[in-house]
């Protein structure tokens, strides 16, 4: 009778093993061996719960492995400018230094604004404009509408500057909003 029961279980274990192997292969992980051992153990013993338990553990391990965090995504840093702006040329080395100091993976793009129409379409507040992941580093920039081919001035701590303060850029790279000074 025991031989008949083992023979009757063969299609069930074969199906479970085939499904498990397909899942493992689709996930691209080398857990096929674990399922193979579990399948063989299930065919040679009457410990079906053990086999299913090992299969469940292997599936959970696969799920956990696939969900582990990867490297942080690179920040997209844009320096918008127009030709002839003295501030963007002077600021570019400083911006590269700030990106390196932040320690955050980032890609720097230089974007030339060629016309007033381009300035309106890109919401260009003047040169130089620095954006991190599409957001201007100036805290109040979203409320402004004075777009155009113009030199940009940044007001900080009661003074005017032709470049954004380091704190704004570093804050944007760190993923936090900068405080108005």
N, C-alpha and C positions, 0 to 999 in steps of 0.2 A: 504494500500500500504506500509506503514511504517513497518507493521509486516512482509510482504513478503521480504522487503529489509534486515531486521534484520535476517530473516531465511536464506537468501542467503549468508549473511556474515558469518554465523556460520562455514562452512567448512574452510574459509580463516583464521578466528581467531583460530580455533582449530589447523590448520596446523602450524600457527605462534607460538602458545603456545607450541605445541609439540616439534617443532624445538628448541625453546628457552629453554625449560626444558631440552632437551637432551644436549644442549650446556652447560648449567649451571651444570648439573650433571657430565658431562665429565670434566669440569674444577674443580670440587670438591668444589664449593663455595656455600654458603647458600643464593644465590640470587633467588632461585626458588620461594620464597614467593613474591618477587617483580614482577616476571613475572606472577605469579598467579593472583595477584591483578590487574595487567595491563590487563590480559586476561578477567577477570570478568568485569572490567570497560568497556572494548571494547564491550563485549556482551550486557551489560545493557545500554550503551549509544551509541550515534552515533558519538563519538569523536575518530574515527580511528587514526587521526594524533597524538592525545595525547597518545594513546596506543603505537603506533610505537615509539614515542619519548621517552617514559618511557623505553621501551625495548632497544632502542639504548643507552640510558644513563646507563642502567644496564650492557649492554655488554661492554661499554667503561670503566665502573668502574671495571668490572671483568678483562679486559685486563690490566688496570693500576695496579691493585692489584697483578696480576701474574708477572708483569715485575719489581716489586720493588726489589731493590738490596738485596741480601742475605748477610750473613756474608762473610768476605774475605776468600779466599781459603788459606789453610795453605801452607807456604813455605816448600819446601823439602830441608833440609840441610843434606849434606853428609860429613862425615869425613872419608877420605880414608887413610889407613895406612898399614904398614907391621909389623909383629911381631918383637919385638926387638927395635923398634923405640922409643927412649926416649922422643922425642918431642910430639908425639901424646898423650901419657899418661898424660904428664904435661899440655898439651893444652886443653884437653877435659873439665875440669871444667871451664876454661876461656871461651870456646866456648858456653857452656850452659849459663853462665852469660851474654854473649853478646846477645844471643837469647832472654833471659828474658828482658834485657835492651831495646832491639829494640821494644818490645811491639807488635810484629807481630806474629800471630799464625804460629808455625813452628813445623815440625816433624824432629827429628834428627835421622839419620841412621849412624851406624858405619859399614864401609865396609872394610874388610880385603883383601888385595891384596896378593895372595899366591905365584905367580910365575912371571917370566919375561914376559911370554906370557900373563898372566892376566894384567900386567902393560901396555903392548902394546895395548891390546884390549880395556882397559878402559881409555887409554890416561893418565896414572898415571905419574905425573911429580915428584913424590917423596912424602915422608911421613914427615909431614901430609899435605894432600891436602884437602881444604875445597871448596865445591861446593854448590851453592844455586840455586835451580831449574835447576840443570844440568850444570850450568856455574861456572867455576873456579872464585874465588874471586880476583885472580891476574889479573890486567887489560891486561897484555901482554901474558897471558897463551895460548890464541888461536893460537898465532904465534909460539909457542915452539913445539919441537918434541923430546926432550930429555927424553923419557919415560923409566922407569925402576924401579927396586927395589933399591931405594937410599934415603938417607936423603935429604929433600928439604930445600933449603935456600931461603929466601925472602930478596930482597934488598929494603931498604926503607931509605930515608933521608941520604944516604951515608953510611949506616951501613947494616950489614947482621944479619938476625934473623932466627931462626929455626921454627918460626910460623908467620902466616900472620898478618899484622897490624890490629888493631881493626877497623880502618876507612874502610878498604876494606870489612870486614865482615858486619859491620853495614850498609854500603852503599848497599851491595848486598841484605841484608834483607829488606832495604827500597825500593828496586827496581831500584836503580840508579847505574850507573857504577862508580867504584872507580877511583880516580885519581892516577896516578903514582907519587910516592914521591921520 
